[in-house]
Amino acid sequence: RPAEYQLNDSAAYYLNQLDRITAPGYLPNEQDVLRSRVKTTGIIETKFSVKDLNFRMFDVGGQRSERKKWIHCFEGVTCIIFCGALSAYDMVLVEDDEVNRMHESLHLFNSICNHKFFAATSIILFLNKKDLFEEKIKKVHLSICFPDYDGPNTFEDAGNYIKTQFLDLNMRKDVKEIYSHMTCATDTQNVKFVFDAVTDVIIKENLNDCGLF
């Protein structure tokens, strides 16, 4: 019943690890770190290098109160990575328990995808938490979020339906590409594969900007 009580997705993991975590001399392992969460407020810049390429990534708050702080700051960025939680289709916002999280995510994606600042900016869509979605979809039908959905309640069919809802919001398909990936942020191999694809997109966009592609 996590959706009822607004539990963090990692609550079950940490509760199951209590003996280890509370032991004297405890040191966090890779999964402990990957499953931790700090709410983003404002704009946080991270610089890193991959394949001899230098990246500047800006993490922005997704909460409603944070959006007005950043949307005007990124005109001219190479690409936008938008993260939406597949597993949030039966959950409501912390800020407003009348609003479904998936609907809010679609609304935010629409406002960014079709914003004048990002008219020709490619978007990489991460539909995250696919592992949680795969478990949840066996118990909670997608029609709780999308009443018109009458397809099979399977990971593949329901996941593709959600992906289509996002992709169909793109009003500039002739000039803007959206690259979508289903991801699990705690699966390092999955993230590595996806980030390699993201790197290729960014290189392509830079070459496009220089007229070399």
C-alpha positions in Angstrom: 0.0 0.0 0.0 2.9 2.4 -0.6 0.7 4.6 -2.9 -1.7 5.2 0.0 0.9 6.4 2.4 3.4 8.2 0.1 6.2 5.8 1.0 9.5 6.2 -0.7 10.1 3.5 -3.3 13.1 2.3 -1.3 11.3 1.9 2.0 11.0 -1.8 1.7 14.6 -2.2 0.7 15.9 -0.2 3.8 13.5 -1.9 6.2 14.7 -5.3 5.0 18.3 -4.2 5.6 17.8 -2.7 9.0 20.1 -5.1 10.9 22.9 -4.5 8.5 22.4 -0.7 8.3 22.2 -0.3 12.1 25.2 -2.5 12.8 28.3 -0.9 14.3 30.8 0.1 11.6 28.2 0.1 8.9 29.4 1.3 5.5 26.9 1.9 2.7 27.2 -0.4 -0.3 26.5 0.5 -3.9 22.8 -0.3 -3.7 22.4 1.7 -0.5 23.7 4.7 -2.2 21.7 4.2 -5.4 18.5 3.8 -3.5 18.9 6.9 -1.4 17.1 10.0 -2.3 17.5 13.7 -1.7 14.8 16.0 -3.0 16.2 18.5 -5.5 15.5 22.1 -4.8 16.7 24.9 -7.2 19.3 24.0 -9.8 22.2 21.7 -9.2 25.1 21.5 -11.7 27.3 18.4 -12.0 30.3 18.2 -14.3 31.7 14.9 -15.4 33.6 13.2 -18.3 32.6 10.2 -20.3 34.5 8.8 -23.3 36.7 11.9 -23.3 33.7 14.2 -23.5 32.9 16.8 -20.9 29.4 17.0 -19.7 27.6 19.7 -17.7 24.3 18.3 -16.3 21.8 20.4 -14.5 19.4 18.7 -12.1 16.2 20.6 -11.4 13.4 20.2 -9.0 10.3 18.4 -10.4 8.0 19.6 -7.6 5.5 22.2 -8.6 7.0 24.9 -6.5 10.4 24.5 -8.1 9.5 24.7 -11.8 9.2 28.5 -12.1 12.8 28.7 -10.9 14.4 26.9 -13.8 12.3 26.6 -17.0 13.6 30.0 -18.3 17.2 29.2 -17.7 17.9 26.5 -20.3 17.3 28.1 -23.7 19.9 26.7 -26.0 20.8 23.5 -24.1 22.0 20.5 -26.2 19.2 18.2 -25.0 16.8 17.6 -22.2 16.6 14.4 -20.2 13.1 14.0 -18.8 12.5 11.4 -16.1 9.0 10.0 -15.4 8.2 7.1 -13.1 6.3 4.3 -14.8 5.2 3.0 -11.4 3.5 6.2 -10.5 0.3 5.5 -12.5 -1.7 4.8 -9.3 -0.2 7.4 -7.1 -1.1 11.0 -6.3 1.1 14.1 -5.7 2.5 14.9 -2.3 1.4 18.5 -2.9 -2.1 17.7 -4.1 -3.8 14.4 -3.3 -6.4 15.0 -6.0 -3.8 14.9 -8.9 -2.5 11.6 -10.3 1.3 11.6 -10.6 1.3 10.2 -14.1 -1.1 12.8 -15.3 1.0 15.5 -13.7 4.2 14.0 -15.3 2.4 14.1 -18.7 1.3 17.7 -18.1 4.9 18.8 -17.3 6.3 16.9 -20.2 3.9 18.6 -22.5 4.8 22.1 -21.2 8.5 21.4 -21.6 8.4 19.5 -24.9 6.4 22.3 -26.6 7.9 25.3 -24.9 9.2 28.0 -27.1 12.7 27.8 -25.4 13.0 24.1 -26.5 11.4 24.3 -30.0 14.1 22.3 -31.7 15.7 20.7 -28.6 15.9 16.9 -28.6 14.4 15.2 -25.6 15.6 12.0 -24.0 12.7 10.4 -22.2 13.5 8.1 -19.3 10.5 6.1 -18.2 12.1 5.0 -14.9 11.3 2.4 -12.3 10.5 -0.2 -14.8 11.2 -2.9 -12.2 8.6 -1.5 -9.8 6.1 -1.1 -12.7 6.6 -4.7 -13.8 5.6 -5.9 -10.3 2.8 -3.4 -9.8 1.1 -3.9 -13.2 0.3 -7.5 -12.2 -1.9 -6.2 -9.3 -3.1 -2.8 -10.3 -4.7 -2.3 -13.8 -3.5 0.6 -15.9 -7.1 1.7 -16.4 -6.9 3.3 -12.9 -4.9 6.0 -14.6 -6.1 5.7 -18.2 -9.8 4.7 -18.2 -9.7 4.3 -22.0 -7.0 1.7 -21.8 -8.5 -1.8 -22.5 -5.4 -3.6 -23.6 -3.6 -6.5 -21.9 -2.4 -5.6 -18.4 1.1 -6.7 -19.1 4.5 -5.0 -18.7 5.1 -4.7 -22.4 1.6 -3.6 -23.5 0.9 -1.2 -20.6 4.5 0.2 -20.8 4.2 0.9 -24.5 0.8 2.6 -24.0 2.3 4.9 -21.4 5.3 5.6 -23.7 2.9 6.5 -26.5 1.0 9.0 -24.3 4.3 10.9 -23.9 5.4 10.7 -27.5 2.1 11.8 -28.8 2.4 15.1 -27.0 5.2 16.2 -29.3 3.7 18.9 -31.5 6.9 19.4 -33.6 7.7 15.9 -34.8 9.2 17.4 -38.0 12.0 19.2 -36.1 12.1 17.6 -32.7 13.1 14.0 -31.8 12.2 12.3 -28.6 14.4 9.3 -27.7 12.6 7.1 -25.2 14.1 4.4 -22.9 12.6 2.3 -20.1 15.0 2.4 -17.2 15.8 1.1 -13.8 18.1 3.6 -12.0 19.3 1.0 -9.5 20.4 -1.4 -12.3 23.9 -0.2 -13.1 24.1 -2.2 -16.3 20.9 -0.8 -17.6 21.9 2.7 -16.8 25.3 2.2 -18.5 23.6 1.0 -21.7 21.1 3.8 -21.7 23.8 6.5 -21.0 25.9 5.2 -23.9 22.8 5.8 -26.1 22.4 9.3 -24.5 26.0 10.1 -25.2 25.5 9.2 -28.9 22.5 11.5 -29.1 24.4 14.4 -27.6 27.3 13.9 -30.0 24.8 13.8 -32.9 23.2 17.1 -31.7 26.5 18.8 -31.4 27.5 17.7 -34.9 24.1 18.9 -36.2 24.7 22.3 -34.6 28.0 22.6 -36.4 26.5 21.5 -39.7 28.6 18.3 -39.8 25.8 15.7 -39.6 
